[in-house]
Amino acid sequence: MAGDVNYGISAEMSFPDESKAATQEIRMPEPVNDVKVYLNRIDLVHQQISGNKWFKLKYNLQLARQLGFDKLLTFGGAYSNHIAATAAAGKLYGFRTIGIIRGEQHLPLNPTLDFVVEQKMEIHYYSRAFFRTRNTLEFFDNIRKRFGKDVYILPEGGTNELAVKGCSEIPGMIDSEYDYLCTACGTGGTISGLIAGSEKKKIIGFSALKGGDFLIRDVENLLMKSTGKKFNNWIINTDYHCGGYAKVNDELLSFKEKFESINGIELDYIYTVKMLYGIQDMIIKRQFESGSKVVAIHTGGIQGNVGMRMRLHPTGFIKQ
Ligand SMILES: *Cc1c(COP(=O)(O)O)cnc(C)c1O
């Protein structure tokens, strides 16, 4: 079993290392025909600034620094990988960080928030109702009044044009030949980068949310804003949310266990496991031509697993 994460424990944090992102062949629990599946391990770039979140952050950090900001502010749920990555990146690169967390405070802090506080992120809780207005001008005004004009604001999930630029570098790091490139989707920032960075491949996004059709419009808009172009080599598959965002079912959990024991690679419960479960099902349904090569991106997110296990097994019985 891939080991538990030591989030936050290391006193010395190292800088992200993109050369660690190898692409390796993996075995699916139910191989069907000669479809080959590979995993691109951007999760290995950094333990805390994990996977796609590093690629989404890097040009934002650069711009924030260039513009002279020393404070980053961002938004997310209480288990957010983006919040965790921003807190760690802030500490590592010398920015103060503010996290606006959706919902009420629960004590003791969950492992994600415990980690971000340890990284010196200042956290504030906003009611779900108010949080829902986060894309309005009024909300922004309120943030600026409260936290000052000198904060660099990262949108939820870190998704903006610079995030697309960062993620557009991922396909170029994959050294094997392939036909399909797959990623899990939350806000659509990562897939937008993959699309922009690999025009000739077929890109498949797997929505981690129920009702993920909004992603199509969001990705189109984001691509238009960041590249000025339209692309038609991608789809969003909305069939594998398994009940909704951060929801799991027994079949998904059993897939996760099998996949991890065959490959010795830990998956997260919210994104990567649903993508791979979807890829497995598409293979079974023969939706990939025989002989095709599929690269799936391991976007990271392992920091959330400890908190997720606590939610799945509130009595303290931890299965894996
Ligand atoms: C945030 C995240 C995603 C979703 O990325 P988007 O750019 O928001 O679509 C996928 N996988 C993991 C592990 C994540 O943390």
The ligand as a Gaussian input file, in Angstrom:
#p B3LYP/6-31G(d) Opt

LIG

0 1
 C       -8.292000      20.317000      -8.129000
 C       -8.137000      18.941000      -8.616000
 C       -8.664000      18.514000      -9.841000
 C       -9.539000      19.389000     -10.689000
 O       -8.842000      20.352000     -11.385000
 P       -9.625000      21.513000     -12.153000
 O       -8.549000      22.285000     -12.775000
 O      -10.348000      22.312000     -11.108000
 O      -10.579000      20.890000     -13.094000
 C       -8.389000      17.228000     -10.259000
 N       -7.668000      16.387000      -9.494000
 C       -7.176000      16.744000      -8.306000
 C       -6.425000      15.739000      -7.512000
 C       -7.397000      18.030000      -7.822000
 O       -6.913000      18.371000      -6.629000

